[in-house]
Amino acid sequence: MLAEASSEGGFVGPSINEFFPPALLFADTPFEINRIILIRFLMTALLVLLFWLGTRRMKIVPGRFQSLIEMGLDLVRVNIAEDLLGRKDGRRFLPLLTAIFFGVLAMNLPGVVPGLNVAGSSLIGFPLVLAVVAYVTFIYAGLRKHPGTFLKASLFPPGVPWPIYFIVTPIEFFSIFVLRPITLALRLLMNMVAGHLLLVLCFTATWWFLESAPGFLKLFSVGTFAFGLIFSLFEILVAVLQAYVFTLLTTVYIQLALAEEH
């Protein structure tokens, strides 16, 4: 998606409309499919295919492709799940955490893939669904581990003088049960939105300098193109980092819900 020059030939930068492409199928219905939805379908299919090919013929001595898949799985299992939750609880929540990490990663990467150029996580629906899943999971974990004390310990921290609860309890409720899912969703969404707009700005400016800028100003296209390439590499890092952060924070919330002080 590229911003277009105005009818007067001036440069027009990217806008929020970049994230609301026209419908391709089932317009004006709950099942409307646009370009971003197609990207989500595509990346889901590629992710399933990748893991099916990597695990259909597992060997004791893995080949390169199997080793690559196992490295990715171990990243979540060792560095996130078992490191924060321990071996027992880590393995218990591992399928969910693995799905979150690779799902977010798969939806983030199209933002730097030529021809796709927009992340599947750049609309609120996908981040919001994952945030709700994380929210339900850590509440379920806390209620199951500490059925009689989880909510009380969360809203009424021990050791606080009782009059202070009039201040502390609303803050704890807002922080734990409202702010956590909202920040999870918005952090992922806004990083993908900002990254896309930045790349569109760089490459649209490059095209405009080449096509419309007078004289020596065309040379500025070299700079904007270079910045576009640099930011593309940076966006790959952000895509991986946001997948890691989303999964890590989900795990931290589960860990806090399982904590013995409840």
N, C-alpha and C positions, 0 to 999 in steps of 0.2 A: 504494500500500500504506500503510495507516494502522494504527498501533497502536490497540488497543481498550481501553476502560475495563474494569476488573475487575468481577466480579460484585457487589462491594460498592460500586461507583460511584467508586472511586479511580482516579487517573490511572496508566496503564501506558505507559511510554515504548517506543520502538522497540527491537527486538532483532535479533540475527543471523539469526533465522528469516525476516526480511524478504527475504532473498536465496535462500530455498529454497521458492518457491511450489509448490503442489500440481501434479501432472502433469495435463496436459490431453489428451495423446495418448500412446499407447504406454507406459503406466506400467510401471515395473519392467523395462524393457528398455534396451539400450544406445542406443536411438533415442528415449528419452523426451523429450517436448516440453512445456515449461512456459512460463509467461508471459515469462520472460527470453529463452528461445530464440526465441519468436515475435517479440520485439522485435528480436533479431539478424537474423532473416529479413526483417523489415519494413525495417530500416535498410539492409540490403544491397541490397534491391530498389530502395529510394528513391535510394541512391547511384548504382547502375547507371543508373537512369532519368534522374537529374540530368545525368550526364555524357553520356549518349546524346543527350538533348535539346540539351545545350549544344554538342555537337561534330558533330552529324549534317549540318549545313549551314554549314560554316565560311566566313566571308567575310573578305576582305582588310581591309575596314573593319567591325569587329565591332559588333554591336548590344549592348544593355545586358547581356543574359543571357550572351552569348558573352564579353563583357569581364569579367564577374564570374568565369566559369569560368577564363579565362586569368589573372586576378589570383591566384586560388587556386593554379593550377599554377605560376605564376612565383614564388610565395612559397616553394615547395619547391625549385624549380629554381635560383633566383638566390640566395636567402638561406640555403639549407642545402646543397644538393648541390654546386653549382659554387663557392660561397664556401669550403667546407671541402675539397673533393676536387679542385678544378680543373675545367676545362671537359671534358677527356677522360674522366676517371674519374667526374665528376659526372653526365655524360650516361649513362655505362655503368650506374650504379646508380640512376638517376633513376626508372625505373618502379617499382622496389621501394620506394624512399623515398616516392614519391607515394602508393602503395597503403597504406603504413603510416600516413602522416599522415591521409589522408582516411578510412581505415578506423577508426582510433582516434577521430577526431573524430565520425564518424557513430555510433559505439557509445557515446560519452560523452554526447552531447546529449539522448538520451531521458530522462535523469535529471531534466531540468527541463521536459519536455513534459507538459502536463496529459493525463491518461488513460494515459500510459505510466509516468512517475514513477520509473523505475529505469533505470540505465545498462546497456547490454549488456556493458560491460566490468567490471561489478561482481561477476562470478564469475571465479575464477582461470583457467578454461579459455582464454578469449580472450587475456588478457595473456600467459599462459604460451606459447601458440602463437606469438604475435608475438615474444616474447623468444627462443624457440628459433630462429625464422627469422633474427633479427638475429645471434644467436650463430653459426649455421652460415654466414651470409654473411660476417662479418668473419674467421672462420677460413679460409673458402674464399679470400677476397681475399688474406689473408696468405700462404697456402700457394702460391697461383698466382703472386703477385708475387715471393715469396722462398722458393721450394720447399726450398732447402737450409739456410736460416738462420732462418726465421720462428720455429719452436718453440724453437730454441737461444737466439736473441736475446730471446725473450719470457721464458724461464725462467732464463737465465743472462746478465743484463745485463753488457755489457762494462765493464771498469774496476774490477770488484769483486774484492778479494782472495779467493782460492779458498776459504779456510775459511768466509768469510761466506756462501758459497752455500748452506751447510747451513741457514741461516736465511732468506736472501733467496729461494731457489728455491721452497720451499713457500708463502711469502707471495705471490710472483708468480703461482704456479699457482692459488692460491685466488682471488686478486684478478681475474685475467684470465679464467680458464676456469670459475669457479664463481660468484663474486660478481656479475659483470656481468649475466648473464641473470636471476639471482634479483632483483637490485635493479631491473632494468627492469620485470619483471613486478609486483613488490610495490609499487613507486612508483605505477604506474597503478592497480592494484587498490585500494590503501588510500585513495587520494584519492577514488575514486568511491564506495567504501563509506562513508567518513566524511561526504562531502557528502550522500549519500542519507539517512543516519541523522539528520543535522542538520536537513534539510528536513522529514523525517517528524516529528521532535520539535517543530519550530515549528508546523507546521500541525495536528498532532494536539492540541497544547496549545491552539491557538486553538479547535478544535472542542470540546474539553473545557471550557474556560472559558465558552464560549457556552451549552453544553447542561447542564453539571452544577455549575458553580461558583455558590456562593450570593452574592446581593446584589451589592455593588459590585465583587466580585472578577471579575465578568464583563468589567469594563473592561480587565483584563489581556489579553484576547483581541486588543485593538487592537495592543498591543505585540508579542505573539507573531506576529501576522499581518504586521506591518511588518517584523519580523526575517526572517520567511519570505520576503517579497518581496526584501529586500536580499540574503539568502543565495542566492536563486534567480539574481539577476544575477551574484553572485560565482561561482556554480557554472558559469555559461556561460563566464566567464573561465577558470575552472579547466579546463573541458572542452577549450577551445582550447589553453590553455597545456600541458596534459598531452600532447596530440597533438603539439605542437611539440617538447616536451622529449624525448618518446620517439623521434621522428624524428631530432632533433638528436644525441642520444646514440648512436643507431645509426650515424649518419654519422661521429661522432667515433671510434667503435670501428673502423670501416672505415678511416678516415684513419690511425689508429695502426697498423693492420695493414699498410697500404701504405707506411708511412714508410721512407725510404731506409736508416735505420740497421739495418734488418733485413737 
